[in-house]
Amino acid sequence: MQRWAFRVLGSLQVIDSGRVVELRSAKQRVLLAALLMKANAPVSSYELMEHLWGEEPSGAARATLQTYVMRLRQSLNDLADRKLVRTWPTGYSIHVEDDQLDLLTFQRLRAEARRAPDLETEARLLGEAAALWRGPALDQISSLRMEQTDVQRLNEQRWEVLERRNDAELQLGRHDQIVDELRSLVAEHPLRERFWYQLMLALHRTGQQAQALDVYRRASDVLADELGIDPNAELRALHMEVLAGSSAPVPVQAGPSWLPPAVGDFSGRSEEVVRLTAGLRAGGTWTITGPGGVGKTSLAVHCAHLVRDAFPDGQLYLNLRGGEQKPVGPAAALDRLLRGLGVSGGAIPSTVEDRVDLYRDLLSDRRILVVLDNAINEAQVRPLLPGTSSGAALVTSRAALAGLEAAHVVPLDVLSSGDAMALLQAAVGEARCAAEPVAAQAIVTYCGQLPLALRVAAARLVARPHWQLAKLAGRLSDERRRFDELSLGDLDVRASLALSYDGMDETHRSAFRLLSLVDTPDFPAWVASPLLGLELDDAEDHVEALVDARLVDYAGRDGLGQVRYRLHDLLRAFGREAASEDPADALKAMFEQWLDLATRADVELPHQAIRLEPLALERFDLGDAADWFDAEWQNIHAVITQAAGLGLGGLAAELAIRSSAFCDLRARFDDWEQINELGLSCAPAERKPILFQQRGILCARLHQYVEASANFAAAQEGFAAAGDVWGEAYAWYGMGWMHEWSGRSLEARSAHREAMSRFVASSNPHGEIEVLCSLGAIERRAGGLAAAQDYLERARRVAGQLGDEQSELMATLELGRLHQFTGELAVSAGFLRSSLAAAQKLGDPDMAANIRLFLADTLVRSGQESLAEEQLRQAWEFFEEHDDLQGRIWVWRLRSGMAAAPEEALRLASLAMESARELGSTPELGRSLRVLGDAFGRVGRVEEAREHWRQAEETLTAAGFQAEADELRLATS
């Protein structure tokens, strides 16, 4: 049985049953690495695209990502089962056991070491964790985002494990056993003072005082040269101990230590902790910014405790109360800080300027850390900062503090899903969470991964040990009472969020409330314009003011370069709780703006089997229409759903109608089905025929010909009742189209004649071209090759005159298939390659995949099987991703004919035959019978071959595919 294993603690390795497998594609390696970094949890498509292409992926990135996922599955033999790489509504995940991924084993060993019952066990577990490493994490993976996040975090965890392991070994008296490794570690990481300390201590404990003093000298030189600092207090104290020749530690002079108690169950934020601790040790001003409840204070206190050894002259802490009605002013703050530095009350100057001078004079040349919590703005903070680089300052604030000179900013968002779960587990116990994993995850989700909310939820569970987690999850699921559940003692999520909200004027509070009513996952700034009735620039200023107040988040840029914003789930719930506006009235103007943009974009997209009559519209001016739909699709889908739910059915249905061509173009068939069904449920009667017609096209794309015919018939009936000749023509064309694909040529010709007469009557040359293409295809199949060429040349000529790229593509494609049948294979390949390029230019992956099949057939017939295989491979990836059975049948048939081994040819032909029966398409059944007959002939089963050829000929003749039946008769006679 095949069993995969993965290694990321070093270069990326993929192991198949003990054998290393090479992934040659750099993009596949990046994709796999990104999934493994969050193994067993969904990774959003947006994050994966950022790993692959940076912060501004192209409009086609999502479709390309799907291709990469398909190829990764292919490399891991996971195409059929999809047990490894799984698809989620928002992205993808990889699922592995602990022993399949060294990272999971490493994390387990780290956690077990923290809970070890004795020092011996801890040292052993940490040693096993350290031994998993083969070099820098994810070595040679080309992803800037990964290098700046996951790689730094993992490498820091590696050194932290080594430091803990070394400490344990030293406490166990094994000084001489780790000296050599410590020498290597200080050489490799000369700026990690802890390694210098451990080496110096090991040498000292083994009686090598001279070597220990030499280590201190070298450490001092490196730190001075590289960072311009002296060794930390720990190293200096050990240096004094060695000089004194004593085995007793030398006490270090202590300054003020005002830090609040360390957070006992602190978890997550590993990247920020690494950055802040390293930065604070180097000095300067560091600011932690973020919305209320996100854990700024907890992170600041945690990091301050971690670097206490670097600030032997003291650590000052002051809550500036920026979120309260009376924040601490600079004068009062300086009075408190000066007293902490030993200045008596009578010696403190009266003016702020004099207090600043004295404060900075006292801090000069002293290694003191100043933590300023809950700052309101730059003016409050600036007088309190040390004036020299010998100390450091750490500031937390909801405001961005962008005007604070030379400050290093560490923005804080909600916790990752994994870190949020770790916080809950640390607070209520891993066993309790493991017993109810679904409820635990629901609590994390309802808390929006916000640390404050999670701490309140955890506190409620700790206070009520008899509660099941599902009980609290159920209470939190009700948005109307969620904030009541997230309040316990002095921990109150609603009150925390209200501080930011109450600090705004009413205009901005109104903007926040209205934005909170919108169901879209994110939004561009223009959304605020129709919501607030403001010009675009003014609306954008309001949104940016909400960003400054930490009520709205900046979400990045989309494929069009637009800045996008979002609301955290709890802030959205808070805004809705505060809102008194009626959602339908408040949002209607915004929905109408979405509809206007979608309508103008839809006009520019290719359409088949339905074109809405042209309206007098302003030109779409937001770039490429398909790219715009790509960028806004999740929002459009959400707007359709929300408008329908608010009773604005006409708007919802019209937006569904105007989004249909985009769904067709991008093969978003699941989304298309959802919005079409929603549109039909709430559309006014006069718009339902269009939705039936569009549903017919969708069913045809999915090869559901019976359902498609029923929908086209319903559309025809509705259009006829309304006297809509234009629409009725398309409905007749759709019915003719389905007759074609179902093998009913006479009925197809009749329906197309009905369509053509109505297209002419309603002056729709685009519709006439579509009928000409279909008639050309019917004649080709029936053997009327001259008539087929005449129809198709006329169609191509008129399409070119109209500039109709979609219709010209269809005519070119059919000409390619016609010339394939007449044996003009080079001409056929030229037409097919031209139509493939047009489909790719239009961004139509469904059309492109089908054209690849026809091109592959032509290439096989001309003896170019290697080129054909590449076309089949790319087509197969699309068909597999979209569960397209008819496409897979074509691939199996073609590969059966290409197979070198007769047994393989028979296997593939049998697969095609079984699936053709399942599909219920007469033409596909006839073609599959023929290929199965060919395969039987190759293995010497002549009678079975002849019987299948006979059945194929009868089936194709009955379907009106006389040309293919004649070709079969000639080939097998």
N, C-alpha and C positions, 0 to 999 in steps of 0.2 A: 504493500500500500504506500502510495506517495505521501511523504510528509515534508513540509517546507519548514525551514528555519531561517531567521534573519539576524544579521549582526549590524549594529550601528555604532558600537563603541570602538571606533576606529574607522577604517574604510567600510563603505556599505558592502555587505556580502549577502548573497541569496544562495541558500543551500537546499538542494533537493535530495532528500534521503541520504545525507552525508556527503553529497558531491556539490562543490561550488559551481553555480551557474552564473555565467556572465550576462549582464544586461548591457548591450552595446549602446543603446540610446541614452544620451545624457538626460533628456527630458523624462524618460521613464524612471531613471534613477532618482531624479528630483521628486517626481510624483510619489514614488514608493517611499522615499525618505520622509516626505511630509506626512503621509498616512501613518507610517510607523511611529513618528514622534507623538501621535495621539492615538495609538493603537486601541482598538475596541471602542472608539468614540467617533461620531461623525465629524468630518472636516469640511467646512463650507466650500462650495465651488469657488467663491470669491477668494478665500485664503489660498486655495490650491493654485488659482490663476496668478495670484501675486507671487507665490513661490516660483512659478514657471516663467513669468514674463515681467515681474516687477510691479510697481504701483499703478501703471496705466496700461493694462492689457487691451488688445485690439477688440473690435466688435465681434470678431469671429472666434475669440478666445474660448468661449463656452463650448462651441461645437468642436473645436480642436481638443479641448480638455476631454470631451467624451471619447474622441478617437484615441487619445493617449490612455484613458482608462481601459478601453477595449483592448488595446495592444498589451497593456500590463496584464490584464486577465489572460490574454492569449499566452504570454510568456510564462504565467504561473499555472497554465492548464486549468483555468478557472472560468472558462467561457460558459460551460454548461451548468455547473452547480452554483457558481457565484457564492461559495461559502467563505472565501477569503476576502475578496473585494466586493463590498456591498453598496448598493445605491440607496441614498436617502433623499427626501424631498429637497434638502438644502445642499447636498453634496455627496461625499463618499466616505467609506471607512474600510479599514482592514482589520480582520478579526483573527487573533492568534492567542494561543495559550502562553502562560508564563515561560515555559521552557522552550518556546519557539522564537523568542525575541530576547536577546541579551539585555536590552534596556529594562524590560519588565523584571527579569531576574535580578538585575542590579538594584532596582527600586525596592524589590521585596527584601533583599539582603540588608539594604540600608535601614529599612523600617524595622526588621527583626533585630538588628544590632542596637537600635535605640531602646528596644524592650528587653534586651539581653539580661538574664538574671545575675550574671557575674562578668567580671572583666575578661576572663579567659574566653568566654563565649563571644563577647563583643569583639575582641581582637580577631578571633577566627572568622566571624561573619564579615567583618570589614575587609579582612585579607582576601576572602573569596570574592567580594564585590570588586575590589581593586584589580584582582587577577583577570577579570572579564575584559579589561581594556587592552586594545591592541595598538593604540595610537590616538591622536586627536579625534573627537567625535565627528562622524560623517565626513571624514577626510575626503577631499576631492569631489564633494557635491557642490555643484555650481548654483547656489541660490543665496543672494544677498540677504534676503529676509531670514533664511535659516541660519546663516552665519551670525547675524546680529541677535538672534533670539535663542533658538534651540541649541546651537553649537556652544555659544557662550555659557548657557545655563548648564548644559551637561558637563562641559569641561570643568566648570566651577564645582559641580557636585563631585567630580572625580577627585579634585584636589582636597575638597572638604573631607571625603572619605579617607584619603591618605593621611590627612592631618589627624583625624580621629584615631585611625589605626596606629599611627606612630605614637600618639599620646598613650594609648592602651599598652602598647609594647614597652614604652618607657616606664610606665607605672608597674608593669610586671617584671621590670629589671632586666629586660633583654636589650640593653643599650648597644652592646657590641654587634648584635645580629642585624641592626638596621642602619649602622653607620654608613656602609657603602651605598645603600639606596638613598640615604639622605644627601650624600655628596652629589649624587646624580640629580636629585630633585632641586637642590639650590642652584646647580649649574643650568638646569632647564628652566627654572622659574626664579630668577634672582630677586624679584620684587616681592615675593611672598615671605614676609618676615617670620611667619610661623615656622617655615621649613628651616630658616637660619637658626631660630631659637632651638628647635628640636635637635639639629645637628650639634649645636654648641653644647646643649645639655647632655647629649649622649657621650660626647668626647669628655666633658667634665666628669661625668659619673664613672667613666672608665679610667680616670686618672690622667687624661691627656690634656692638662691645663694649657700648655703652650699652644697646642693645636686649637683648643677652644677659643683662646684669645685671638689667634690668627683668623678664625672664622668671624669673630666680632669685627675685627679690623676690615675684613673684606666686605662684610655686610654694610658697615658704615660707609665705605667708599662707594659701593653700588648705589645705595639709597641717596647719598649726597649727589652723585653724578647724574643719576637718572631722574630723581624726583625733587632734589634740593631739600631733603628733610633729614633729620637725625633718626637713628633707630628708635623704636617705640619703647614704652616704659618697661615692658616685659623683658626685652633684650637688654636694656640698660641695667635692670635689676640683676639679671643673670650675670652680666659682665662684672658688676660689683661683687657678686658672690664668688665668681672665679678668682678675681683679684684678691679677695679676702681669704681665699683658700678654705672657705667654710662650706659645709653642706646645708646650712640653714638658709632659707630665702631671706634676702635683704628687704626690709619693708620699703615701700614706695610712698613718698610724700603724697597725701591725698588732698585734693581741693574740694570745692562744693560739689555735691552729687545730688541734683534735684530731679533726676529722671523718675517718672512714674514707674511702678513695677513693670517688669517685662511681661509681655503677653504670653501666658503659659501655653496656649494651644495655637500659637501663630502658625499658619501654613500658607503655602503658595507664594506668589510674588518673587520667585527665585531670581528672575532676570533683574527686577528692580533692586532686590537686596544686593546682588552682586555689584550693580552699578553704583548704588549709593554708598555701600561700605568702602569700596575702592576709592570712590570720589572723596568721601569725607576724610579718609586717611591722608589723601593728597592735599586737602585744604580747600578753601573757597566757600562759596555760598551755593547751597542746593535747595531747590524748591520742589515740593510734592504738591501737585495740583490735581483737582478732580471734584466731582459732584459730592454732595452730602451722602454720608453712609458708605462711601467706597473704601474706607479703611486707611485714610491718610495718616491719622494719628497713630493707629496701631503699627503701621509700617515705620513711621518716624521713630517711635519709641523702641521698636524691635531693632532697627539699624543702629540707633544710638547706643543701645546696650552692647551690640556686637563690636563697636569700635571704642568702647570705654578705655581699653588699654592704650589706644593711640592718643588719649587726652588725659594724661596723668595730673594735669593742673586743675581739672574739674569739668563738670558737665552742668550747664545751666538749662533750666526748662521754664518756659513761661507760656501760659495760655492767654492769648491776646483777645479771645472772646469775640472774634470778628463776626460770628453769626448772631450775636445777641444785640439787644437794643442799645446797650452802652459798652461798646468795645473799649479795651484798655488803650488809653492815649500814650504817646511817646514819653511824656513826663512821668506818669505813674509807672510805666514799664521800666524806665531807667532807674527810678528810685528803688524798685524791687531788685533789679539786677545788681546795682551798686552795693546794696546791703548784703547780697549774697557773696559779693567779692570782698567783704570785710570792712566796708566803709560805714562808719557810724552815721546815725541819722543827722546829727548836727554838722557833719562834714560834707553832706551832700549839697551841691550848689543849687541855687534856686531856679536858674534858667535852664531850658532844655539844651541850649548850645553848650553851656558849661558842663552839664551832666554828660553830654556826648563826648566832650574832650576828655573828661576824667575816666569815663568808661573805657574808651579806646586806649587810653594811656595804661590802664590797669591790665588790659588784654594783650598789649604789645609784648611780643616775644614769649607769650605763654601758650601752652598747648591746651586750650579750653574749647569745648564744644558748646555752642549755643543753639538750643532747640526752641523755635518760636512757633507755637501751634495756633491754628485758626486765625491767621492774619486776614485782615479785610482788604488791604490795598498796599501799594508800594510805600506810600507816605508813612504808614504806621510802622513798616518794617525797617526802612532805610536807616533811621538813627540807631537802631539796635544791632546793626551788623558790626563784627570786628573790623578794625581798620587795617589789619595786617594779615599775611598769609600763614602765620604760625598756628592759628586756630581755624575753626570751621563753623559754619552756620547751617542749620537745617530748618527750613520754613515750610509749613503746610498752609494751604489756602484753597478755598473754592474758586477764587479769582485766578486768572492766568498769571498775574504779576509779570507781564511781559516787559514792563518798564524798569524792572529791577536789574541794574547794570551788572554784567558779567556773571549773572546767576545761571546755574545749570538746572534745567527744568526736567523733572521726571513726571510726565502726565500719568494719571492713574485711572483705569477703567474698572469695570466689574471684573470679578475673578473668572478665569477659564472654568469650563464645566468640571474638569478634573480637580482643580484647586478648590472650587466651591464644595464639591463632594468631600474632599479631604478635610475641609474646615468642619463640615457637619459631622463627619466620622470622629474627628478629634474631640468634638464637644459632647456627643451623645454616645459614642462608643462604636467601634467597627462592627461588633457582633449585632448590635441593634439595627444598624443600617443594612448589614448583610442579610438579616432575616426578612427585611422588606425592601428590596432594592428598587422596585418600581415606585413605591411611595417616597423613598428617599430622593430619588431623582425628581419626582414631582415637586417635592418641597424646594429643592434647588431651583427648579424652573420657576415656580410661583414667586420665589424670592428674587428672581431676576439675577441670581448670582451676585447680589449685592451683599457685601460682608456684614453690614449692620443688620439687614433683614435676616440673614442666616444666623447671626448670633442671637437675635431675639427668638427666632423659631427654635433654635437649639436650647435656649434657656427655658422655654416653655416645656419642651420635652424632658429636660433634666428635672424640672420641678414636678413633672407628672410622669413618673416612671411607669405607671399603669397604663398610660396611653399607648396605643399602637401608632406608628408613624402615619398610617393611612388615615387616622382620625384627623390629625393636624393637616395633612394634605387635602382632605376633603373640605375642611374649613377654609383653607387658603384658596381653594378653587373658586370660591364665590368672590368675585371682584368687589362686590358692594361691601363686604365685611373684612376684606383682606387686611386693611390697615388696623382694624380693631384687633385682629389676631397678632399683628406684628407690633405689639406694645406690651412691655412688661417692665414695671418699675421705672427707672430713669432711662430705659432703652425704648425709644419710640420712633419708628421709621417715619410716620406721618409728620411728626414734629420736626424731624431732621430735614425733610424735604420742604416743609413749609417755610423754613428759614430763608431759603433761596427765593421761593415764590413771593413771600410777603415783602421781600426787599425790593421788588420791582414796582413801577408805577402801574396804574390800571390798564393803560394801553398795552403794555407788554404782558401783563397777566392775562388779558383777553386773548392776545395772540397765542400764548402758551395753551390756554384752555381749548381754543379752536383747533390748534395743531394736534392736541391730544385726542380729539374726536376722530381723526383720520386713521383708517386702518392700514395704510400702506407701511411696508417695513422700513422705508426711508423716503426721502423726498428732496427734490431740487428746490432752490429758494423761491422760484416763481410760484409755487403752490400757495405761499402766504399772500400773494397779491389778490387773487379772487376771494380768498378767505377773509381778508381784512379790508378789501375794497381800496387798496393802496396801489400807487404806481410801483413798478418792479423794484426800483432802487430803494424806495422807502420800505417796502416789504422785506427786502434783503437785510436792511439795517435792523429791522425788528428781530429777524431770525438770529443775526449775529449777536444782538444784545442778549438773547436767550442763551446763546452759546457761552457768552462771557459769564452769565449767571449760573452756568452748569445745569440748566434745565433742558437744553438741547445739545446733542453731541454732533461733532463733525464726523462724517462717515467716510470721507475720502472722495475721490473723483471717479466718475463712471467712464465708459468707453468713449463718450463724446467730449470729455474734459469738463463736464459740469461738476461743480461742488455739490455734494449730497450731505444731507443731515438725517438724524434719526432721534427718536425718543426712547429712553430706556423703558422697559415694560412697567416698572413700578412708578416712574414719573408719568407715564401715559395714564395709568390707573389713578394716580393722584390728580392729574388734570381733569379727568372725567368726573371724579368725585366732586371737584370744585366747580364744574361747569353747570350753568343753568340754561345754556343755549339749547334750542331744539336741534338735534343733529341734522335732520333732513333739510331744515331751512338754512342752517349754518353752512352746510357742505354743498348745497346745490350748485352754487356758482362755480365752485372748484370742479365738481363733476362735469359741468358744461364746458369748462376750459379743457379738461382732459379729452372730452369728446371732440371738441373743435380741432385739437392738435392731431388726434388719431384719425379723424376724417381726412384732414389735409395730407397726412402721411400715407394713408391708405391709397389715395389716388395715384401715388407715385410707385406703388408696388405692382408686380405682375399679378394678373388674375387669370384663372381658367375656369370655364363653365359657369361663371357669373361675374358680370361687371355691373356695378350700380350706375345708374344714369348720372352723367356728370352734373355737378353743382357749380354755382358761381362762387368759388372759394379763393381766399388769399393763398398765394403759393407757400408751400411748406418751407420754412427758412431755418430749420434747426439741424441742417446737415443731411446726411444720407437717411432716408426714411426707415429702411430696415435696421440700420444701426440705432436709430432713435427708439424703435420698438424694442430692440434687444436691451437697451439700457433701461427702459421704463417698463418692461413686461411685467415684472412682479407687482409693480404698482397698478398697472392697468387691470391686471387680474383681480387685485384686491378691491379696486374701485368698482368694478362690475359687481362683485359679490356684495360690497357694502351698499351700493346704490339700490340693488334689488332688495336687500334686507330692510332698507329704510322706506320702502314703498315708492321709490323712484324708478319703477319698472321700465318706463319708456327710455330713460337715459341708459339704464343697464343694458337693455336689449340693443339699443343703437350702438353702444360701444362694443358689444359683442359682435355685431355685424361688421363694424369697421375694423375689427381685429382679426377677422377670419383669414384674410389673404396673407397676413403675416404668419399666422399659425401654419397655413398651408406651405408657405415658402420655407419656413425653418423646420418643417416636419414636427411641430409641437402638437402631436395628435391628442395626447391626454389632456393638455390644457384646452385645446380646441373643443373637445367633447364636453368639458366642464362648462365653458362659457356659453357654448351653444345650447346646452340643456337649460342653463340658467336663463338665457335669453328667451327661449321658447316658453319658459314657465311664467314670464312676466311681460312679454311683448304685447303691444296692442295688435288687434287682429290684422291690420293692414301690413304689418311688418313680419308676420309669421311666415308667409311664403318664402321670403328671402332666407330666413333661418332654416326652413325645410330644405331649400336648395343647397345651402352651405353644408347642412348635415349630410345631404346626399353625396356631396363631393368628399367629405370626410370619410364616409363609409366606403366610397370607391377607393380612396387612398389606402384604406385598411383591407381592401379586397373583400368587403362584405357586400356582395353584389345584390343580394335579395333586399337587404335593408336599404341600400342606396336607391334601388328602383322604387321602393315604397315612398321614400322621402321625396324623390323627384316627382312622383305622381301627386303627392300631397301639395308640393310647390306648384305644379301645373294647374291643379284644381283651384288653388288660391289665387294665382295670377289671373287665370281666366275669369273668375268671379269678379275680380277687381277691374277687369278690362285692361290689364297691364300686358301689352303685346311684347314689349321688350323682355320682361321677366318670363313670360310664357315661352318665348323662344328658347331661353336658356334651359327651362325645365324639359322641353322636348329634346333638346340636345343632350341633356343628362340622361334621359331615358334611352336615347339612341346609343349613347356611350356604354351604358350597362348592357344593352342587348349585344353590342360588339363583344365585350369582354366575356359574356356568357355564351357566346357562340351562336347567337340568333341573328344571322346576317340580314334576312329579309325584314325582320322587325326593326333592325337597326337602320336600314336604308329608309324605311317608311318614317320613322321618328325623325331622322335627320332632314328629310324633305319638309316635314312640318316645321322644324326649327328654321330651316333656310328661308322658307316663305315669310316667316315672322321677323327674322333678322333683316330681310330686305325691306319689309313693310315699316319697321321701326328704325331704319337707317343706322344699322349697327354693323359696320364692315368687320369689326373685330370678331363678332360672333360668326359672320360668314366664313372667315378664315378657319375658325375652329371646326366648322362643319366640313369644309374642304379637306382639312387634314384627316378627319375621321373617314370621309368617303374614300380618300386615297388609301388609307390603311385597309378598309374593307375590300377594295378592288385588288390590292396586293395579295391579300389572303385568298381571294377567290380566283386569282390567276389573271385578272384583267390588268396586265402590267402597264399597257399604254395608257389606259384610262387613269390608273393610279398616278403615273408620272404627270399627266396633264393636271389633275387635281392639285397635286403637291407643288408643282412649279407655279401654278396660279396663286396658291396660298402664300408661298414664299415671296413672290413678287409683290403682292398687295401688302403683306406684312412689312416688307422693306420700305415701301412707299409711305406707310403710316408711321414708321418708326416703332412698331410694336415688337419689342424684343422677345417677349414670351411666345407670341404666335410664330415668329420667325424661327425660334428655337424648335418648336414642335414640327414645323414643316421640314426643317433641315434634318431633324431626327428621323422622320418618316422616310425622307429621301435616302438617308443612309441605310435604313432597313430594306428599302426597295432594291437598292443596288447590291446589297448583300445577297438578296434572293436571286438576282439575275447573274450573279457570279462576278460582278465588277468590284472585286474586293478592295482594291486600292482606293477606288472612288468612294466606296462605302465607308472605309476607315476615315477618309478625309471629312465626309459629312458628319460622321459620328464624333470625331474629335472636335469639330467646330461646335456641335451642339453641346458637347461636354464642357467646353470652355465657356459657352454662354450660360449654362446652368450654374457653373462655379461663380461666374461674374454676378449672377443674380442672387447668389447665396442660397440656392435650392438644393440641399443635400439629398433629398428623396429623389428628385429628378436625376441628379448626377449619378447616384448609385445605380439606377435603372439603366442609364445610358452606358455605364461601364459594362453591364451585362451584354448589351448588344455589341459593343466594341470588342469585348472579349470573344464573343462568338465569331465575329469577322476575323479576328486575329488567329483564332484556332483554325478556321477554314483556310487561312493563307499560310499555315505552318509556323506561326510566330507564337508558340505556346508559352515561352517565358514571359513575353510581353502580356499575353492574355492572363497569366497567373497573377501578375501585379494588379491588373484591373479587377480581377475576381476577389483578390485579398481585400482591396479597399471597399468594394461593394459589400462583401460579407460583413465587414465591421459595422457598416450602417444597418444592414438587415438584422444582425444579431442584437445590436443595441436597441432597435425599435421593434423587435419581435415580429419582423415582416416575413411571414411564412412563404408567400409567393416568391419573394426575392431569394430565399434560401433554396426553394425548389429549383429555380433557374441555375443557381450556383452548383447544386448537386448534379444536375443534368450535364452541365458543361464539364465539370470535373470528372464525371464518369467517362465521358468521351476522351478526356486527356489522360486518364489513368494508365500507367505503364503495366500494372498487374491486372489481369482479367477479373480476379476475385474482388479487387478493390473497385473496379468498374461496376461489377454487379451489386456490391454493397451500396454504393452511392446511388445507382439507378433505383434500387429497391427503396431507399430512403425517399427519393423524389416521388416514387409511385405512391407510397403510403401517404405522404403529405398531400399529394394532389387529390387523392380521394377525400381526405379530411377537408381540404379547401373547398371542394364542390364546384370547381371551375372546369367546364367541359373542355375548353382549349388546352388547359394545363394537363388535364387527364390524358388527352390524345397525345400531346408531346411527350409526356412521361412514359406512356405505353411504348412509344417508338424507341426511346432511349433504353428502356428495360429490355426490349427485344434485341437491340444492338448488343447489350451486355450479355444476354443469354447466348447470342451467337458467338461471342468471343470465348465463352467457356465451353463451347461445343454442344450446348443444349439446343439443337437446331429446331426441333419441333416446337419447343416453348417460344423460341425466337419468332418463328413464323406466326404462331397464334397471337403473340403480342403485336406484331406488325399489322396483322389483319384487323385486330381490334382498334389499333391506333388509326388506321386508314378510315375505318367506318366512323370513328368518333370525330375525327377532323373534318370529314365530309359533311357529317350531320351538323357540325358547328359552322359550316360555310367557309372553312379554311381549305378550300379545294386545292390551292397552289401547294400547300404543305402536304396534302394527301397525295397529289401527283408526284411530288418530289420523293416521297417515301416509296411509292410504287416503283418508280424508276430505279431507286437505289437498292431495292430488295428483290427485284425481279431476276 
